[in-house]
Amino acid sequence: MVAFIISNIAGLIRQILIASAFGTKADMEAFNAANRVAETLFSLVAGGALASAFIPIFTSLLAKEDRERAWRLASAVANLVFLITVLVGLAAAIFAPWVVRHILAPGFANDPVKENLTIALMRLMLPSAVIFGLSGLVMGILNSNQIFFYPSLAPAMYQIGMIFGVIFLAPKMGIYGLGWGVIIGAVLHLLLQIPALLKLHGKYSYTLGLDMPDVGEVIRLMGPRLLGVAVVQLNFWINVRLASHFIEGSVTGIVLGFTLMLMPQAAIAQSIAIAALPSFSAQVAQGHLNEMRFSLASSLRWVLILSIPASIGLMILRLPIIQMLYQRGQFNARSTELVAWALLWYAAGLVGHSLVEILARAFYSLHDTQTPVLIGILAMSLNVLFSYLFVWIFTSLGWMPHGGLALANTIATAIESVGLIYFMRRRLVGLQGRFILDGVWKALVAAVIMGVVLFIWMDATTERPIWFVVFGGLLCGVGTFGLCALLLRISEFYSAISLVRKRLVG
């Protein structure tokens, strides 16, 4: 969690600098659209799809102390990832003009300069997918060996690369400097993890492993997950496609709004989920399903207790937070309005996104990628329908339509989280529901009281400097929720305080 917080701070600095340099204008719109292609390739080939299939198999081999077989598997998967990402990246570069005009951002056709810039940036940033593919696999290897800090810190290196690009390259190269920053960041993302990987003393093999049963099992598990990731990425592409027809800044508005929502989600849910997956996998491999059930219930309760107040706080403080972080240089009041509108609807989905993060990994540890993928496909298919529906509704009401894209994502993710909970309860014959609900109602009460305090604070500080409003609001929110949590006897807070005291004394 500490590493994720550091990475989020680096990400904030990066976003502040980029927003100041480019705002929500045409160059930034082209960059955000172009970067979607490289991110999609990474997600499909070596992102969450690969990790969810590779880690359970690799961890099982380590738990059985079959290290030679485990490292042959890792080598084969690494070679396959490199080969596939290179070939797909080359194809994407060749067909870039057709992809941008007919699939990704047809609305840019009205502005040939923006369209051509999107094509050029897309080709420039495609190599990052190859680098991130290998780095993502290294992350899985380290996590399987219970090494979490450096993989979790690696995203900060990516942010540093982009910061370098916007500070030192963009003044002379414009938005292309930011594109090169993506490449530099991807290299740093991989290099940070290499020393920890070398300390494991694994043996690399020159093989594709197509005849290895373990590779076949990874591919089998990855297949359904790959389909699920593809559907999720399809939603992102549809968002860019629709937003390309809206007013300028809409693409950047949904990108920044979604990114701001993901920051607390990463610190709260991703950190817990990444640490929990190897433990879940080891418990399953050893046949300790009762322990796995308790670990999952504890993780879900923690995530809910933290994400509920974070969601409410982010919705209430969204406008001053965006003003403080971004509103300078090319990022004007109109830019703030565009991002804040998207963030309002995205922040409402923080709890759902956090639950999905934990529950999906629990299914993967059970070597079940089909259930979460089928539920995810259904939810994301609804997301597509909701996107068109809410864009029409928002437009009819005279509201900015890109907010409808955010609301569609929030509702679809909520449906997905409910479906995952239902099937996980059936799979584990219960999920300690009373234990979880006990934490939920207490967190809701504390969060509502916190929200009232924040509204009072916002009303009382309308004439104060924006930094005072934000930091004072954060202190009021955290302090109010923490006090209510102690009064309501939320056990996790007492455990956290006890742990901190032990660490300090020790």
VENJOMO-V559249 format. One record per backbone hydrogen bond with DSSP energy under -1.0 kcal/mol. CO is the residue of the C=O (numbers start at 1). NH is the residue of the N-H. If there is no record, write none. Layout:
CO/NH  CO/NH
This chain:
1/5  2/6  3/7  4/8  5/9  6/10  7/11  8/12  9/13  10/14  11/15  12/16  13/17  14/18  15/19  16/20  17/21  18/22  19/23  20/330  22/25  25/29  26/30  27/31  28/32  29/33  30/34  31/35  34/37  35/39  36/40  37/41  38/42  39/43  40/44  41/45  42/46  42/47  47/51  48/52  50/54  51/55  54/58  55/59  56/60  57/61  58/62  59/63  60/64  61/66  62/65  66/70  67/71  68/72  69/73  70/74  71/75  72/76  73/77  74/78  75/79  76/80  77/81  78/82  79/83  80/84  81/85  82/86  83/87  84/88  85/89  86/90  87/91  88/92  89/93  90/94  91/95  95/99  96/100  97/101  98/102  99/103  99/104  100/105  105/108  106/109  107/110  108/111  111/115  112/116  113/117  114/118  115/119  116/120  117/121  118/122  119/123  120/124  121/125  125/128  126/129  127/131  128/132  129/133  130/134  131/135  132/136  133/137  134/138  135/139  136/140  137/141  138/142  139/143  140/144  142/147  143/146  148/152  149/153  150/154  153/156  154/157  154/158  155/159  156/160  157/161  158/162  159/163  160/164  161/165  162/166  163/167  164/168  165/170  169/172  169/173  170/174  173/176  174/177  175/179  176/180  177/181  178/182  179/183  180/184  181/185  182/186  183/187  184/188  185/189  186/190  187/191  188/192  193/197  194/198  195/199  197/200  198/201  205/207  209/212  212/216  213/217  214/218  215/219  216/220  217/221  218/222  219/223  222/226  223/227  224/228  225/229  226/230  227/231  228/232  229/233  230/234  231/235  232/236  233/237  234/238  235/239  236/240  237/241  238/242  239/243  240/244  242/245  243/246  247/250  249/253  250/254  251/255  252/256  253/257  254/258  255/259  256/260  257/261  258/262  261/265  262/266  263/267  264/268  265/269  265/270  266/271  269/273  270/274  271/275  272/276  273/277  276/280  277/281  278/282  279/283  280/284  281/285  282/286  283/288  284/287  287/289  288/292  289/293  290/294  291/295  292/296  293/297  294/298  295/299  296/300  297/301  298/302  299/303  300/304  301/305  302/306  303/307  304/308  306/310  307/311  308/312  309/313  310/314  311/315  312/316  313/317  317/321  318/322  319/323  320/324  321/325  322/326  326/328  328/331  332/336  333/337  334/338  335/339  336/340  337/341  338/342  339/343  340/344  342/346  343/347  346/349  347/350  349/353  350/354  351/355  352/356  353/357  354/358  355/359  356/360  358/362  359/363  360/364  361/365  363/368  364/367  369/373  370/374  371/375  372/376  373/377  374/378  375/379  376/380  377/381  378/382  379/383  380/384  381/385  382/386  383/387  384/388  385/389  386/390  387/391  388/392  389/393  390/394  391/395  392/396  393/397  394/399  395/398  400/403  401/404  402/406  403/407  404/408  405/409  406/410  407/411  408/412  409/413  410/414  411/415  412/416  413/417  414/418  415/419  416/420  417/421  418/422  419/423  420/424  421/425  422/426  423/427  424/428  425/430  432/436  433/437  434/438  436/440  437/441  438/442  439/443  440/444  441/445  442/446  443/447  444/448  445/449  446/450  447/451  448/452  449/453  450/454  451/455  452/456  453/457  454/458  455/459  456/460  457/461  461/464  465/469  466/470  467/471  468/472  469/473  470/474  471/475  472/476  473/477  474/478  475/479  476/480  477/481  478/482  479/483  480/484  481/485  482/486  483/487  484/488  485/490  490/493  491/495  492/496  493/497  494/498  495/499  496/500  497/501  498/502  499/503  500/504  501/505  502/506
